[in-house]
Amino acid sequence: MKLIATSALCLGIFAATNVSAATDLVVATVNNGHMIEMAKLGKFFEKDNPDIKLKWVTLEEAVLRQRVTTDIATGSGQFDVMTIGMYEAPIWGKKDWLIPLKPDAAYDVDDLLPSIRAGLSVGKTLYAAPFYGESSMIMYRSDLVKKAGMTIEDRPTWEHIRDVAAKINDPANGVYGICLRGKPGWGDNMAFITTMANSFGAQWFDMKWKPQLTSQPWKNAVNFYVDLLKNYGPPGSSSNSFNEILALFNQGKCGIWIDATIAASFITDPKQSKVADKVAFAQSPVAVTDRGANWLWAWALAIPKSSKHTEAAQKFINWATSKEYIALVAKETGWNNVPTGTRKSTYANPEFLKVAKFAAAEQKAIYSADPNNSTLPKSPYVGVQFAAIPEFQAIGAATGQQLSAALLGKETVDKALEISQQAADREMRKSGYYK
């Protein structure tokens, strides 16, 4: 009995030791389709790494940005892995808030798309690993456009897009000519409106860092945008961002949608979309220039310096952003559903190309976006749909509120831009860009 009791005690101690050795890895992420799939497939990572347990904090995009920004700025250490984007990665890397990533040889870092890798790095140091990357492009109902006797080619003019939207707009039958982001936020309505403004010849700041929101190109772009949505957009457009419009498009309620290329895999999936076999793609519209007409973005995984589990965090990031993870998604849900826009090998895979009719358009859009040359006048900042400076988050958010109010008819476009200009000017003066 004494031997049995001693053995039982030893087993108990061993089990307790194992329990105490397990690492809880807290991952903050956004509530979109690919990230939700990552959380579901996390069981495979845990199976291969029984000493690590994943704890998910999944949030709406704007809330995620607020939570991770507060966490990293205060060093509170709530998260071990953060989902951040191309805006945050270089700024936070320079501030020494992130752990530099050091993927091993098996990760094949040279397989990452060059523009996506560069956007998440400072110099040659990678601060966030891309989970998926994207540009923006036109997605449209080919059946409706054909029935209207029209076409949409690559780089159409905005006037042509307006004319097509007018022709296919059919609210009586629940179909709206065009769906665009209207929900306020620097990553919501302002991501889209900035690309539109770029193509109208606008810029956020001139070479002396003076805001340019009351310039004629901004007025032209925003007036065009407001008129377009008021005449041919769905009701409640001022509340719509990516997820809301994705749902509308999949229900067959949008004739044209200009947004993130990553949506293509969802709207061509017959399990999710009622119009999966009626979708076609084209490169983004232009007004006076094609510079900055389509954005460049990546949702990526990074490790804050406040994490106490950096080794486990690096191991998880290696897994979630690897070629093997993409193959796992393909095995579990099909090649049409893999996260794209990150690796050259995905676009060279014949199984992916066989089912992803959007692949060529998506890759073309990503390769054509140039964050270092995104405006017609010369600009002092990097970024297509944002200016990569710490002050932009507040400026973009304030402008987004004003332009959403203009869309609702609560403000004129000129007044909304004037108020935005004043807010931007105050922010830039406060930060010492000029007196």
C-alpha positions as CSV (number, residue, x, y, z in Angstrom):
1,M,0.0,0.0,0.0
2,K,2.9,2.3,0.9
3,L,4.4,1.7,-2.6
4,I,1.1,2.4,-4.3
5,A,0.5,5.6,-2.2
6,T,4.1,6.8,-3.0
7,S,3.5,6.1,-6.8
8,A,0.2,7.9,-6.7
9,L,1.8,10.9,-5.0
10,C,4.6,10.9,-7.6
11,L,2.0,10.8,-10.4
12,G,0.1,13.6,-8.7
13,I,3.2,15.8,-8.5
14,F,4.0,15.0,-12.1
15,A,0.6,15.9,-13.3
16,A,0.6,19.1,-11.2
17,T,4.0,20.0,-12.7
18,N,2.7,19.5,-16.2
19,V,-0.4,21.6,-15.5
20,S,1.7,24.5,-14.1
21,A,4.1,24.3,-17.1
22,A,1.3,24.9,-19.6
23,T,1.4,28.4,-21.2
24,D,-1.8,30.3,-21.8
25,L,-1.1,32.3,-25.0
26,V,-3.6,35.2,-25.4
27,V,-4.2,36.1,-29.0
28,A,-6.1,39.4,-29.9
29,T,-7.6,39.2,-33.4
30,V,-10.3,40.7,-35.6
31,N,-13.7,39.2,-36.2
32,N,-13.5,38.4,-39.9
33,G,-13.8,35.1,-41.7
34,H,-10.2,34.1,-42.1
35,M,-9.4,35.0,-38.4
36,I,-12.4,33.0,-37.2
37,E,-11.2,30.1,-39.2
38,M,-7.7,30.4,-37.6
39,A,-9.3,30.2,-34.2
40,K,-11.2,27.0,-35.2
41,L,-8.0,25.4,-36.6
42,G,-6.0,26.4,-33.4
43,K,-6.8,22.9,-32.1
44,F,-4.2,21.5,-34.5
45,F,-1.5,23.8,-33.1
46,E,-2.4,22.9,-29.6
47,K,-2.3,19.2,-30.5
48,D,1.3,19.6,-31.8
49,N,2.2,21.9,-28.9
50,P,0.4,20.4,-25.8
51,D,2.4,22.8,-23.5
52,I,0.6,25.9,-25.1
53,K,-3.1,26.7,-24.8
54,L,-4.6,29.4,-27.0
55,K,-6.9,32.0,-25.5
56,W,-8.7,34.0,-28.2
57,V,-9.9,37.6,-27.8
58,T,-11.9,38.3,-31.0
59,L,-13.1,41.8,-31.6
60,E,-14.7,44.1,-34.2
61,E,-12.0,45.9,-36.2
62,A,-12.3,49.4,-34.6
63,V,-12.5,47.9,-31.1
64,L,-9.5,45.7,-31.7
65,R,-7.5,48.8,-32.8
66,Q,-8.4,50.7,-29.6
67,R,-7.7,47.7,-27.3
68,V,-4.3,46.7,-28.8
69,T,-3.2,50.4,-29.1
70,T,-4.0,51.0,-25.4
71,D,-2.4,47.8,-24.3
72,I,0.9,48.3,-26.1
73,A,1.1,52.1,-25.3
74,T,0.7,51.4,-21.6
75,G,2.6,48.1,-21.6
76,S,-0.1,46.4,-19.7
77,G,0.6,43.0,-21.2
78,Q,-2.9,41.7,-21.8
79,F,-2.0,40.1,-25.1
80,D,0.9,37.8,-26.2
81,V,0.0,38.0,-29.9
82,M,-1.6,41.0,-31.5
83,T,-3.3,41.3,-34.9
84,I,-2.1,44.6,-36.3
85,G,-1.8,46.0,-39.8
86,M,0.7,47.8,-42.1
87,Y,-0.1,51.1,-40.4
88,E,0.9,50.0,-36.9
89,A,3.8,47.6,-37.6
90,P,6.5,50.1,-38.8
91,I,5.4,52.8,-36.3
92,W,5.4,50.5,-33.3
93,G,8.6,48.8,-34.5
94,K,10.4,52.1,-34.6
95,K,9.1,52.9,-31.1
96,D,10.6,49.5,-29.9
97,W,7.2,48.3,-28.8
98,L,7.4,45.1,-30.7
99,I,9.7,42.0,-30.6
100,P,11.5,41.6,-33.9
101,L,10.4,38.4,-35.5
102,K,13.0,35.7,-36.2
103,P,11.4,33.0,-38.3
104,D,13.5,29.9,-38.9
105,A,14.7,28.6,-42.3
106,A,11.7,26.3,-42.6
107,Y,9.4,29.3,-42.5
108,D,10.8,30.5,-45.9
109,V,10.6,34.2,-45.3
110,D,11.7,34.9,-48.9
111,D,8.4,33.4,-50.1
112,L,6.5,36.4,-48.6
113,L,5.3,38.9,-51.3
114,P,8.0,41.7,-51.3
115,S,5.6,44.7,-50.9
116,I,3.7,43.0,-48.0
117,R,7.0,42.1,-46.2
118,A,8.4,45.6,-46.7
119,G,5.2,47.2,-45.3
120,L,5.6,45.2,-42.1
121,S,9.3,45.9,-41.6
122,V,11.6,48.6,-40.5
123,G,14.7,48.3,-42.7
124,K,15.3,44.6,-43.0
125,T,13.7,43.8,-39.6
126,L,10.3,42.1,-39.8
127,Y,8.0,43.2,-36.9
128,A,4.8,41.4,-37.9
129,A,4.1,38.3,-40.0
130,P,1.3,38.6,-42.6
131,F,-1.7,36.4,-42.0
132,Y,-3.4,37.7,-45.1
133,G,-2.7,40.6,-47.5
134,E,-4.9,42.6,-49.7
135,S,-5.3,45.5,-52.1
136,S,-8.7,46.8,-53.3
137,M,-10.5,46.2,-56.6
138,I,-13.9,46.2,-58.3
139,M,-16.1,43.2,-57.6
140,Y,-19.3,43.2,-59.6
141,R,-22.3,41.2,-60.8
142,S,-21.4,40.2,-64.3
143,D,-25.0,39.1,-65.1
144,L,-26.5,42.5,-64.2
145,V,-23.8,44.5,-66.1
146,K,-24.2,42.3,-69.2
147,K,-28.0,42.6,-69.0
148,A,-27.6,46.4,-68.9
149,G,-25.6,46.2,-72.1
150,M,-22.5,47.5,-70.4
151,T,-19.0,46.3,-69.5
152,I,-16.4,47.0,-66.8
153,E,-12.8,46.9,-67.8
154,D,-9.6,47.4,-65.7
155,R,-9.1,51.0,-64.5
156,P,-12.5,52.4,-65.7
157,T,-13.2,56.0,-65.0
158,W,-15.3,56.9,-61.9
159,E,-17.8,58.4,-64.3
160,H,-18.2,55.0,-66.0
161,I,-18.7,53.3,-62.7
162,R,-21.4,55.8,-61.8
163,D,-23.1,55.2,-65.2
164,V,-23.1,51.4,-64.7
165,A,-24.4,51.8,-61.1
166,A,-27.2,53.9,-62.4
167,K,-28.1,51.3,-65.1
168,I,-28.2,48.3,-62.7
169,N,-29.7,50.1,-59.7
170,D,-33.0,48.3,-59.0
171,P,-34.2,49.0,-55.4
172,A,-37.7,47.7,-56.1
173,N,-36.1,44.3,-56.5
174,G,-33.7,44.7,-53.7
175,V,-30.6,45.4,-55.8
176,Y,-28.5,48.5,-55.4
177,G,-26.2,49.9,-58.0
178,I,-23.1,50.2,-55.8
179,C,-22.1,49.4,-52.2
180,L,-19.2,51.3,-50.6
181,R,-17.9,51.8,-47.0
182,G,-19.6,54.6,-45.1
183,K,-19.0,53.6,-41.5
184,P,-16.7,56.1,-39.8
185,G,-13.2,55.1,-39.0
186,W,-9.7,55.6,-40.4
187,G,-9.6,51.9,-41.4
188,D,-13.3,51.9,-42.5
189,N,-14.8,54.7,-44.6
190,M,-11.5,56.6,-44.8
191,A,-9.5,53.6,-46.2
192,F,-11.8,53.6,-49.2
193,I,-12.3,57.4,-49.5
194,T,-8.6,58.0,-49.4
195,T,-8.0,55.8,-52.4
196,M,-10.8,57.6,-54.2
197,A,-9.3,60.9,-53.3
198,N,-5.8,59.8,-54.4
199,S,-7.3,59.1,-57.8
200,F,-8.9,62.5,-57.9
201,G,-5.4,64.0,-57.4
202,A,-5.7,64.7,-53.6
203,Q,-3.2,64.1,-50.8
204,W,-3.4,64.2,-46.9
205,F,-0.4,66.5,-46.4
206,D,1.8,68.6,-48.7
207,M,5.6,68.6,-48.4
208,K,5.5,71.0,-45.4
209,W,3.1,68.6,-43.6
210,K,0.1,71.0,-44.0
211,P,-3.2,69.2,-44.2
212,Q,-4.9,69.5,-47.7
213,L,-8.5,68.5,-46.9
214,T,-10.0,71.7,-48.2
215,S,-8.2,71.3,-51.6
216,Q,-10.3,71.1,-54.7
217,P,-9.4,67.4,-55.4
218,W,-10.7,66.4,-51.9
219,K,-14.0,68.3,-52.6
220,N,-14.4,66.7,-56.0
221,A,-13.8,63.2,-54.7
222,V,-16.0,63.4,-51.6
223,N,-18.9,65.1,-53.5
224,F,-18.7,62.4,-56.1
225,Y,-18.7,59.7,-53.4
226,V,-21.7,61.2,-51.5
227,D,-23.8,61.6,-54.6
228,L,-22.9,58.1,-55.8
229,L,-24.1,56.5,-52.6
230,K,-27.1,58.7,-52.1
231,N,-28.4,57.9,-55.6
232,Y,-27.4,54.3,-56.1
233,G,-26.3,52.9,-52.7
234,P,-28.3,50.8,-50.2
235,P,-30.2,52.5,-47.3
236,G,-28.0,52.9,-44.2
237,S,-24.7,53.1,-46.1
238,S,-23.2,55.3,-43.3
239,S,-23.3,52.2,-41.1
240,N,-21.7,49.9,-43.6
241,S,-18.1,48.7,-43.6
242,F,-16.4,45.4,-44.9
243,N,-18.5,42.8,-43.0
244,E,-21.8,44.6,-43.5
245,I,-21.3,44.9,-47.3
246,L,-20.0,41.4,-47.6
247,A,-23.3,40.2,-46.2
248,L,-25.3,42.4,-48.6
249,F,-23.2,41.2,-51.6
250,N,-23.6,37.6,-50.7
251,Q,-27.4,38.1,-50.5
252,G,-27.3,39.5,-54.1
253,K,-28.1,43.1,-53.0
254,C,-25.0,44.9,-54.5
255,G,-24.4,45.4,-58.2
256,I,-20.8,46.8,-57.7
257,W,-18.6,46.7,-54.7
258,I,-15.1,48.3,-54.5
259,D,-13.3,47.0,-51.5
260,A,-10.6,44.6,-50.2
261,T,-9.5,41.9,-52.6
262,I,-9.7,39.4,-49.7
263,A,-13.5,39.5,-50.1
264,A,-13.2,37.6,-53.5
265,S,-12.8,34.2,-51.8
266,F,-16.0,34.7,-49.8
267,I,-18.3,36.1,-52.6
268,T,-17.2,33.3,-55.0
269,D,-17.9,30.6,-52.4
270,P,-21.3,29.0,-53.1
271,K,-21.6,28.0,-49.5
272,Q,-21.6,31.6,-48.5
273,S,-22.8,33.5,-51.5
274,K,-26.1,33.3,-53.5
275,V,-24.3,35.0,-56.5
276,A,-21.0,33.0,-56.4
277,D,-21.2,32.1,-60.1
278,K,-22.1,35.6,-61.2
279,V,-19.1,37.6,-59.9
280,A,-16.4,39.3,-62.0
281,F,-13.4,41.5,-61.1
282,A,-11.6,44.5,-62.5
283,Q,-8.9,46.9,-61.3
284,S,-10.0,50.0,-59.3
285,P,-11.4,53.1,-61.0
286,V,-9.5,56.3,-61.6
287,A,-10.3,59.9,-62.0
288,V,-7.2,61.9,-63.0
289,T,-4.5,59.4,-62.0
290,D,-4.1,55.8,-61.1
291,R,-1.6,56.6,-58.3
292,G,-3.0,55.3,-55.0
293,A,-6.3,54.2,-56.6
294,N,-6.1,50.8,-54.8
295,W,-4.8,50.3,-51.3
296,L,-2.2,47.9,-49.8
297,W,-2.8,46.3,-46.5
298,A,-2.0,43.2,-44.5
299,W,-3.5,41.9,-41.3
300,A,-0.5,40.5,-39.5
301,L,0.6,38.9,-36.2
302,A,3.0,40.6,-33.9
303,I,4.5,40.1,-30.4
304,P,4.3,43.1,-28.0
305,K,7.3,43.7,-25.8
306,S,5.1,43.3,-22.7
307,S,4.4,39.6,-23.5
308,K,5.8,37.2,-21.0
309,H,5.6,34.3,-23.5
310,T,7.6,35.5,-26.5
311,E,9.0,32.1,-27.4
312,A,5.6,30.5,-27.5
313,A,4.2,33.5,-29.4
314,Q,6.9,33.2,-32.1
315,K,6.1,29.5,-32.4
316,F,2.4,30.3,-32.9
317,I,3.1,33.0,-35.4
318,N,5.4,30.7,-37.4
319,W,2.5,28.2,-37.6
320,A,-0.4,30.6,-38.4
321,T,1.5,32.4,-41.2
322,S,3.2,29.4,-42.8
323,K,2.8,27.6,-46.0
324,E,1.8,24.6,-44.0
325,Y,-1.1,26.5,-42.4
326,I,-2.4,27.5,-45.9
327,A,-2.3,23.8,-46.9
328,L,-4.2,22.9,-43.7
329,V,-7.0,25.4,-44.5
330,A,-7.1,24.0,-48.0
331,K,-7.4,20.4,-46.6
332,E,-10.1,21.4,-44.1
333,T,-12.2,23.9,-46.2
334,G,-10.9,23.9,-49.8
335,W,-8.3,26.0,-51.7
336,N,-10.9,28.6,-52.5
337,N,-10.9,29.6,-48.8
338,V,-7.2,29.9,-48.0
339,P,-5.8,33.2,-46.7
340,T,-4.2,35.0,-49.7
341,G,-2.0,37.9,-50.5
342,T,1.0,36.8,-48.5
343,R,3.0,34.2,-50.3
344,K,4.4,33.7,-53.8
345,S,3.8,30.0,-53.5
346,T,0.1,30.4,-53.1
347,Y,-0.2,32.1,-56.5
348,A,2.0,29.4,-58.1
349,N,-0.1,26.5,-56.7
350,P,-2.2,24.9,-59.5
351,E,-4.8,23.6,-57.1
352,F,-5.4,27.2,-55.9
353,L,-5.4,28.6,-59.4
354,K,-7.9,26.0,-60.5
355,V,-10.6,27.2,-58.1
356,A,-9.7,30.9,-57.4
357,K,-10.9,32.8,-60.5
358,F,-10.0,36.0,-58.7
359,A,-6.3,35.1,-58.2
360,A,-4.9,37.0,-61.2
361,A,-6.9,40.2,-60.4
362,E,-6.0,40.0,-56.7
363,Q,-2.3,39.6,-57.5
364,K,-2.3,42.4,-60.1
365,A,-3.9,44.8,-57.6
366,I,-1.4,43.9,-54.8
367,Y,1.6,44.3,-57.1
368,S,0.3,47.7,-58.5
369,A,-0.1,49.4,-55.1
370,D,2.9,51.6,-54.2
371,P,2.9,53.1,-50.7
372,N,6.0,55.2,-51.5
373,N,4.3,56.9,-54.5
374,S,0.6,57.0,-53.9
375,T,-0.4,60.6,-54.7
376,L,-0.1,62.8,-57.8
377,P,1.5,65.7,-56.0
378,K,4.6,64.7,-54.1
379,S,3.8,63.8,-50.5
380,P,6.1,63.5,-47.4
381,Y,4.4,60.3,-46.1
382,V,4.4,56.6,-46.8
383,G,1.1,54.8,-47.2
384,V,-1.7,54.5,-49.8
385,Q,-4.9,54.6,-47.7
386,F,-3.2,56.2,-44.7
387,A,-0.2,58.3,-43.8
388,A,2.2,56.3,-41.7
389,I,2.6,58.8,-38.9
390,P,1.3,58.4,-35.3
391,E,-1.0,61.4,-35.6
392,F,-2.9,59.9,-38.5
393,Q,-5.0,57.6,-36.4
394,A,-6.7,60.5,-34.7
395,I,-6.9,62.7,-37.8
396,G,-8.3,59.8,-39.9
397,A,-10.9,58.9,-37.3
398,A,-12.0,62.6,-36.9
399,T,-12.3,63.0,-40.7
400,G,-14.2,59.7,-41.0
401,Q,-16.8,61.0,-38.5
402,Q,-17.3,64.2,-40.5
403,L,-17.6,62.5,-43.9
404,S,-20.0,59.9,-42.5
405,A,-22.1,62.9,-41.3
406,A,-21.9,64.4,-44.8
407,L,-23.2,61.1,-46.2
408,L,-26.1,61.2,-43.7
409,G,-26.9,64.7,-44.8
410,K,-26.1,66.2,-41.4
411,E,-23.3,68.3,-42.9
412,T,-22.4,69.7,-46.3
413,V,-19.3,68.2,-47.9
414,D,-17.5,71.5,-47.8
415,K,-18.3,72.0,-44.1
416,A,-17.3,68.5,-43.2
417,L,-14.0,68.9,-44.9
418,E,-13.4,72.3,-43.3
419,I,-14.0,70.9,-39.8
420,S,-11.7,68.0,-40.7
421,Q,-9.0,70.4,-41.9
422,Q,-9.2,72.4,-38.7
423,A,-8.9,69.2,-36.6
424,A,-5.9,67.9,-38.6
425,D,-4.2,71.3,-38.4
426,R,-4.5,71.3,-34.6
427,E,-3.1,67.8,-34.3
428,M,-0.1,68.6,-36.6
429,R,0.7,71.8,-34.7
430,K,0.4,70.1,-31.4
431,S,2.9,67.5,-32.5
432,G,5.3,70.2,-33.7
433,Y,5.3,69.6,-37.5
434,Y,5.0,73.4,-37.9
435,K,4.1,76.5,-35.8
